[in-house]
Amino acid sequence: MAGGVAFLPYLPSCKGTLGQADMVLAELAETIIPETMTPGSKTLGLHNFIKKMIEDCGDEEQQKLFGRGLVAFESKFNRLNDIGFEKAEPIMRTEYLKTIETGKLEVTDEREMEEKETIEKFYSLIKRLTIRGYTNSKYYMTEVVPYELVPGRYNAFYKIA
């Protein structure tokens, strides 16, 4: 208990930093799976799923990639567009993600080449986890593709031949 009390003064500053990262991650996932007639990533809370998977199931390399990648992703977007990713218009976000996917991200020197590789690996990881989270969500499993436990229903009147 004494250890927890010792960290109380630092919590507000940590919360602000984590809140910013959460917002960027939520907007990134929402750009990958936007809300249309179906719920989007924010509605389903996929950014929480992504964080939980990386924290609990990811190895040390994935966790480091997540940290470095999120910072590189946001800073590159800021340099290109003079605005934060979470505050940008959806069209700007989509164009940025298309640029990353096609490998056409601007590179001027060796440092930016490493940053480009980090961003591409980070985006690939986040996209994969976003899709996995969506296809494992309650909405998807009950509304889009209703899941039935094995062996499924028994239909005695089904013709075999």
VMD Tcl script that draws the C-alpha trace (Angstrom):
set ca {
  {0.00 0.00 0.00}
  {2.85 2.35 0.79}
  {4.36 1.71 -2.63}
  {1.07 2.63 -4.33}
  {0.83 5.87 -2.36}
  {4.37 6.79 -3.42}
  {3.34 6.76 -7.11}
  {0.18 8.89 -6.71}
  {1.86 12.18 -7.76}
  {2.95 10.61 -11.07}
  {-0.42 9.22 -12.12}
  {-1.90 12.40 -13.68}
  {1.11 12.85 -15.97}
  {1.03 9.18 -17.01}
  {-2.70 9.34 -17.66}
  {-2.29 12.21 -20.16}
  {0.36 10.34 -22.12}
  {-1.58 7.09 -22.16}
  {-4.75 8.93 -23.12}
  {-3.05 10.38 -26.19}
  {-1.72 6.97 -27.26}
  {-5.17 5.45 -26.73}
  {-6.77 8.10 -28.92}
  {-4.28 7.56 -31.73}
  {-4.71 3.78 -31.52}
  {-8.52 4.11 -31.44}
  {-8.52 6.39 -34.50}
  {-6.12 4.08 -36.34}
  {-8.35 1.07 -35.70}
  {-11.42 3.14 -36.67}
  {-9.74 4.09 -39.95}
  {-9.10 0.40 -40.69}
  {-12.69 -0.65 -39.81}
  {-14.88 2.48 -39.89}
  {-18.42 2.69 -38.62}
  {-20.95 2.38 -41.44}
  {-24.24 0.50 -41.16}
  {-22.25 -1.86 -38.94}
  {-20.37 -0.90 -35.76}
  {-16.83 0.32 -36.22}
  {-13.68 -0.31 -34.23}
  {-14.36 2.36 -31.62}
  {-17.85 1.08 -30.92}
  {-16.52 -2.45 -30.45}
  {-13.55 -1.23 -28.35}
  {-10.96 -2.89 -30.59}
  {-8.18 -0.55 -29.43}
  {-8.52 -2.12 -25.98}
  {-8.33 -5.58 -27.57}
  {-5.16 -4.58 -29.45}
  {-3.47 -3.26 -26.30}
  {-4.47 -6.33 -24.30}
  {-3.17 -8.72 -26.97}
  {0.16 -6.92 -27.20}
  {0.57 -6.62 -23.42}
  {-0.50 -10.15 -22.54}
  {0.21 -12.27 -25.63}
  {2.90 -10.38 -27.49}
  {6.54 -11.21 -27.00}
  {9.07 -8.57 -25.96}
  {9.91 -7.76 -29.59}
  {6.24 -7.05 -30.44}
  {5.86 -4.88 -27.36}
  {8.92 -2.82 -28.32}
  {7.69 -2.59 -31.91}
  {4.33 -1.35 -30.65}
  {5.92 1.40 -28.57}
  {8.42 2.52 -31.22}
  {5.91 2.12 -34.03}
  {3.19 4.18 -32.41}
  {5.60 7.07 -31.82}
  {7.06 6.84 -35.36}
  {3.59 6.50 -36.92}
  {2.26 9.61 -35.18}
  {5.39 11.74 -35.67}
  {5.61 10.93 -39.41}
  {1.94 11.84 -39.86}
  {2.55 15.11 -37.97}
  {5.52 15.97 -40.20}
  {3.60 15.23 -43.39}
  {0.30 16.91 -42.48}
  {1.02 19.39 -39.63}
  {-1.79 17.89 -37.57}
  {-2.17 14.98 -35.15}
  {-3.54 11.70 -36.50}
  {-6.46 11.71 -34.06}
  {-7.50 15.24 -35.14}
  {-7.15 14.71 -38.89}
  {-9.98 14.18 -41.34}
  {-10.80 10.54 -42.22}
  {-9.68 11.09 -45.84}
  {-6.23 12.24 -44.69}
  {-5.93 9.19 -42.43}
  {-6.99 6.82 -45.20}
  {-4.50 8.31 -47.65}
  {-1.71 7.95 -45.09}
  {-2.56 4.28 -44.50}
  {-2.69 3.66 -48.27}
  {0.76 5.23 -48.57}
  {2.07 2.89 -45.88}
  {0.45 -0.20 -47.43}
  {1.85 0.51 -50.90}
  {5.32 1.23 -49.50}
  {5.38 4.77 -50.93}
  {6.17 6.55 -47.67}
  {8.66 9.39 -48.27}
  {12.25 8.61 -47.32}
  {15.16 11.07 -47.52}
  {17.91 9.48 -45.44}
  {19.00 6.33 -43.58}
  {17.16 7.28 -40.37}
  {13.88 7.74 -42.23}
  {14.40 4.37 -43.93}
  {14.52 2.69 -40.51}
  {11.49 4.72 -39.44}
  {9.62 3.61 -42.57}
  {10.33 -0.07 -41.82}
  {9.18 0.39 -38.22}
  {5.97 2.11 -39.34}
  {5.23 -0.62 -41.90}
  {5.76 -3.41 -39.35}
  {3.71 -1.53 -36.75}
  {0.85 -0.95 -39.18}
  {0.88 -4.59 -40.27}
  {0.65 -5.71 -36.63}
  {-2.16 -3.28 -35.80}
  {-4.13 -4.13 -38.93}
  {-3.86 -7.85 -38.23}
  {-4.97 -7.44 -34.61}
  {-7.82 -5.10 -35.60}
  {-9.18 -7.63 -38.07}
  {-8.75 -10.47 -35.56}
  {-10.53 -8.46 -32.89}
  {-13.39 -7.64 -35.25}
  {-13.88 -11.22 -36.40}
  {-13.82 -12.42 -32.78}
  {-16.17 -9.71 -31.49}
  {-19.58 -10.49 -30.08}
  {-21.21 -8.47 -32.87}
  {-19.46 -10.42 -35.63}
  {-20.05 -13.81 -34.02}
  {-23.76 -13.19 -33.41}
  {-24.84 -10.93 -36.27}
  {-22.54 -11.40 -39.27}
  {-21.58 -15.06 -39.03}
  {-23.62 -16.72 -36.28}
  {-21.39 -19.22 -34.53}
  {-22.73 -22.63 -33.61}
  {-20.96 -25.02 -31.32}
  {-19.78 -28.29 -32.81}
  {-21.44 -30.64 -33.86}
  {-24.11 -28.12 -34.84}
  {-27.77 -28.76 -35.31}
  {-29.17 -32.17 -36.10}
  {-31.51 -32.28 -39.08}
  {-33.14 -35.71 -39.28}
  {-34.88 -34.92 -42.57}
  {-31.72 -34.07 -44.54}
  {-31.35 -36.18 -47.71}
  {-28.03 -37.95 -47.90}
  {-28.22 -39.22 -51.46}
}
mol new
graphics top color blue
foreach p $ca { graphics top sphere $p radius 0.5 }
foreach p [lrange $ca 0 end-1] q [lrange $ca 1 end] { graphics top cylinder $p $q radius 0.2 }
display resetview
